[in-house]
């Protein structure tokens, strides 16, 4: 009995291996886009574009650390995750 992957590969005219590769790549790219949207949304609250710029706001006392801390930590986490996904995409 053919698998869904096998059937989909046949319909698309690609190998199962190629279908898996493209599927993984699409999933990683979708997740990366989602992360970037969330990063942009958080950073825009503070008029910055990155974790580094948020850190500068704290270091230069332009924003109280307590007021920005949750968003700062979230941006740090999202940035690290985005970098891991970008590294994975290089190997797909």
C-alpha positions as CSV (number, residue, x, y, z in Angstrom):
1,X,0.0,0.0,0.0
2,X,1.5,3.4,-1.0
3,X,2.3,5.9,1.6
4,X,1.0,9.5,1.5
5,X,4.5,10.7,0.9
6,X,5.0,8.2,-1.9
7,X,1.7,9.2,-3.5
8,X,2.4,12.9,-3.1
9,X,5.9,12.5,-4.6
10,X,4.4,10.6,-7.5
11,X,1.7,13.3,-8.1
12,X,4.4,16.1,-7.9
13,X,6.9,14.2,-10.0
14,X,9.7,14.2,-7.5
15,X,11.4,11.6,-5.3
16,X,10.2,10.9,-1.8
17,X,13.7,12.1,-0.7
18,X,13.2,15.4,-2.6
19,X,9.7,15.8,-1.2
20,X,11.0,15.4,2.4
21,X,13.8,17.9,1.7
22,X,11.5,20.5,0.2
23,X,9.0,20.0,3.0
24,X,11.6,20.5,5.7
25,X,12.9,23.5,4.0
26,X,9.4,25.0,3.7
27,X,8.7,24.3,7.3
28,X,12.0,25.9,8.5
29,X,11.4,29.0,6.3
30,X,7.9,29.4,7.5
31,X,9.1,29.2,11.1
32,X,11.9,31.7,10.4
33,X,9.4,34.2,8.9
34,X,7.2,33.8,11.9
35,X,10.1,34.5,14.3
36,X,11.2,37.5,12.3
37,X,7.7,39.0,12.4
38,X,7.5,38.6,16.2
39,X,11.0,40.0,16.6
40,X,10.1,43.0,14.5
41,X,6.9,43.6,16.4
42,X,8.7,43.6,19.8
43,X,11.6,45.7,18.5
44,X,9.3,48.3,17.0
45,X,7.9,49.0,20.5
46,X,11.3,50.5,21.4
47,X,12.3,51.9,18.0
48,X,15.1,49.4,17.4
49,X,15.8,46.6,15.0
50,X,17.7,44.0,17.0
51,X,18.6,42.5,20.4
52,X,21.9,44.5,20.2
53,X,20.0,47.8,19.8
54,X,17.7,46.9,22.8
55,X,20.8,46.2,24.8
56,X,22.2,49.6,23.9
57,X,19.0,51.2,25.2
58,X,19.5,49.5,28.6
59,X,23.3,50.2,28.8
60,X,22.8,53.9,27.9
61,X,19.9,54.2,30.4
62,X,17.4,55.2,27.7
63,X,14.9,52.6,29.0
64,X,14.7,51.2,32.5
65,X,15.8,47.6,32.5
66,X,12.8,46.5,34.5
67,X,10.4,47.9,31.9
68,X,12.1,46.2,28.9
69,X,13.4,43.0,30.6
70,X,10.6,40.6,29.5
71,X,10.8,41.8,25.9
72,X,14.6,41.8,25.9
73,X,14.7,38.2,27.1
74,X,12.1,37.2,24.5
75,X,14.0,38.9,21.7
76,X,17.2,37.2,22.9
77,X,15.5,33.8,22.7
78,X,13.9,34.4,19.3
79,X,17.2,35.7,17.9
80,X,19.0,32.6,19.0
81,X,16.3,30.3,17.6
82,X,16.3,32.2,14.3
83,X,20.1,31.7,14.1
84,X,19.7,28.0,14.7
85,X,17.0,27.7,12.0
86,X,19.2,29.7,9.6
87,X,22.1,27.3,10.2
88,X,19.7,24.3,9.6
89,X,18.6,25.9,6.3
90,X,22.2,26.1,5.1
91,X,22.4,22.3,5.4
92,X,19.1,21.4,3.8
